[in-house]
Amino acid sequence: MSTTFTPAISTRVGQRSTSQSPDDLLAVLAATPSDDPRRPALRDRTIEAWLPLARHLARRYAGRGAPDDDLIQTAAVGLIKAVDHFDPSRGVDFSGYAIPTIIGEIKRYFRDRTWAVRVPRRLQELRISISAANSTLTHTLGRLPTVADIASYLDVSEETVLEGLEGARAYRATSLSTPMGADGSRELGDTLGGDDHEFDIVEIRVALGPALASLPEREREILSLRFHGNLTQAQIADRIGVSQMHVSRLITRSLAALRHHLSDDSAF
């Protein structure tokens, strides 16, 4: 069902006012050949005459996370498309043609521009379908619908509904400054991890196991006391009953053997 919307306006050409209605301007524009030099100015006047319709439709979508100016500009783009493609010979009034054209342009704006994280268009459209199904089923069932209810209503699998719900989380992003915890003393950004440089030496640690296993037991014990127990060479010497000089030589020899073992492994 089309809606008739006739804006009451008075247009001006230079300093001369004209009482032509928006519908009159459309009729004159349609009758003006495309190569007529007067057509560009007439087209501009026609668009200006119908701008109240575009603004009216843009206001319907205010408060949904998009700037009002962007909505008005998007609606104006839809209006321009409607003016350029309107064919009065089809017997449809302009508002009945322009309204769905403008609304379609606004919906495309929300679909393409207002997602915090871009997701495939299929998921964007699925989100809209799920939202509409949720509203309808809540009214008819008298309760919040389950995933199975929505899947049955849309004739899709439950996995598809879950995928759409997961994708819908990308519509709005949560600020890293969002307070966390009962007392709000932490922010969401505080919970994010940082670079763990320990990952850079994971491969070395994995290769070190077989390399250590190739050493004599006493040398493994000395290395363990030195690098895990943080004992000095003198303390190690007292514990195992050898001189500090001998401990130093064993550590040097063991480390050289480990380097050689790891170097051989890296060659493959």
N, C-alpha and C positions, 0 to 999 in steps of 0.2 A: 504494500500500500504506500503510495507516494505521499509526501507531505508538501503542501504548498507554502512557500515562504516568499513573500514579496517585500523587499526592503523599501522603506520610504526614504528616498534620497533626492537631492537636487544636485545635478552635476554642472560643471562649468567648463567652457572651452575658452581659454584665455580669460578675459574679463566678462564674457557674455554668458549668462546663465541659460539653462535650457530645462524645460519641464518634461523632457522625454523620460518615460518610466524605464526601469531596467528591462522589462519585457520588450518595450519599443526599441531599445538599443540592440537587443538580441536580434530582433526582426530586421533592423536596418543592416546589422553586421552580416546576417545570413544572405541578404540581398546584394551585398557589396562584393564585386569580383575580387579575387585574391590579388590581382595585379593593380587594383585601384590604389593610388597613393594616399587616399584618405583612410584606408582600412587600418593601418597600424594605430593611428590615433583613436579611431572608433573602437578598436579592440581594447585599448587601454581604458577608455571610458566605460566600456561594458564590464570589464573586470572590476574596476573601482565601484561601479554601481552595485555589484553583487558581493562585495567584500563583507558587508554585514552578515550575510549567510555563512561565510567561511568562519568569521569570528564567533558566531553563535555556536557552530558545531565544535570549534576548538575548545570553547568553554566547557562543553560536556565532558571533556577528557582532562580537565584541570585537576590537580592534586593527585596525579598518578605517577609522580616521580619525574616528570618531564617539565622543563621550563615553559612558562606560558608563551613567551615570545617564540620559542621553537614550534610550539603547537600551532600558533597563528600563522607562522610562515609555512608550515607544512600544509595547513588547510588552504592557504592561498595558492600553493602549488597545485593542489587538487582542483581548486576552482579554475585556475588557468587551463588545466587539462580539459575540464568540463566545457569551458567556453570554446576552446579550440576544436573540440570534437562533437559539439552539440549539433544535431540535425533536426530542425523544427518540422521538417516534412514527415517525420515519423509519428507525429501526433502526440508526443509526450511533452508535458510542460517542463521547463528548464529545471525547476527546483527538484522535480522527481528524478531527473537525470543527474543533477549536480550533487545532491546529498549523498547517495551511495559512492559516487566518485571521490568526494572529499573525505568521507569517513574511511574509505578504503586506503587513501593516502595516509591518513592519520594512523590507521592500524599498522600499515607497513612501517611507519616511523617507529612505533613502539616495538615492532618485531625486530627491526634491524638496528636500532640506535640505542635503546634503553637497557640492553642487557649489560651487566657489569662484566661478564665473561662471555665471549662469543661462543655459542654452541650451534650445532647444525640446525638448519631451518626446520628439518623434520621434528626435532625436539622442541623447537619454539612453538610450532603449530600444535604439537602434542600437548604441550603445557596448557594452551588455550582450550583445547578439547577437554582435558581433564578438569580444568577449572569450571567449565560450563556444566560438565557431567556432575561434578561435585555439588554444584548449586541445585541442579534439578533433582538429583537423588536425595539430597538432604530434605527438600520440600516434600517429595513423594513418599519417602520412607519414614520420615519423622525422626531421623537420627543421622549421624554422620556415616556416610557410606564407607564400606571396606574397599580394599584394593580389588577384591573379587567382584564386588558390586559394580565398580567403575569399569573393570575389564569386560564384564558381561554387557554393560550398557553401551560401551564403545565397540564391542565385538572385536576386542584385541586380547592378547595374552596378558596375564598378570605381570610377567616380566617386562612387557612393553610399558605398562602403567608405572611400574617401579622405576624404569629407566626415565620416563617422563618426569616423575616426581624428583628424581635425583638431578636431572637437568634443570628443573625449575629453580633449584637452589642458586643457580648462576645468575638469576635475574637481578638480584641485588647483592652487593658485596657488604660484608661486615667490616666496620672500621677497625684498624689495629689498635685504636685507642679505646675500644669498648672495655669497660670495667669488668674484671673477672673476680670470682670469689664472693663470699658473703659480705665481706667488708669493703669490697671494691678497691682493695689496695694494689691489685695487679691489673695490668692491661692485657688484652689478647696478644699483642705483639711480644709480651714477655714470655709467652709460652712457645714461641717459635724457636726451633733449633738453629744453631749456627754451623759453620763449617767444622767438621771433625777431622783434624789433620792425622788422626790415628789411622784413618782409612788408607792413607798414603803408604803405610808400612805393613799393611795386612799381608801382602804377598811375601815380604821378607820374613815375617813371623811364621808364616806357614812353612816356608823353606828352611827356617832355622831349626825346626824340630828334628828332621833327619840329620842335619849337620851336627847338632849337639849329640845325637845318638852315636855318631861315628867317633866321638872322643872317648878316651879312657875314663873310667868312673871317677878317679881322683880329680882329673881335670874338670869334669862336669861339676863336681862338688865345689871346687875352688871358684869356678865362674859363678855358681849359684850364690856362694857366700859373698862374693865381691859385688855382684850386680843386683842381686835380689835381697841379700841380707845387709848390704851396704857396710860390710866390715872392711877395715883397712888391711893392707897386706900383712902388717905385723900381727894383727888379731887373727888372721887366717893362719899364719905360720904357727902361732901358739896353739891353735885349735888342732891342727893336723900333725904337729910335731916336726916341722921342717924349718929351714931358715927363711927369712923374709926374702933374701936374694933368690932362693929357689922358687918361692911362690911367684915372684916377679917374672922369672924365666918361663914358668909353666903358663902363666896368664898370657904372656906375649906369644908363646908357641900355640896355645889354644886359639887365640884370636886370629892368628895367621892361618891356622887350619880351617877355621870357620869361613874366613874371607875366601880362601881358595875353593872351599866346597860350594859356597854360594856363587862364586864367579863361574865355576863349571856348570852349575845348574842354569845360570842365566844365558849360557851359550846355546842351550837347546831350545 
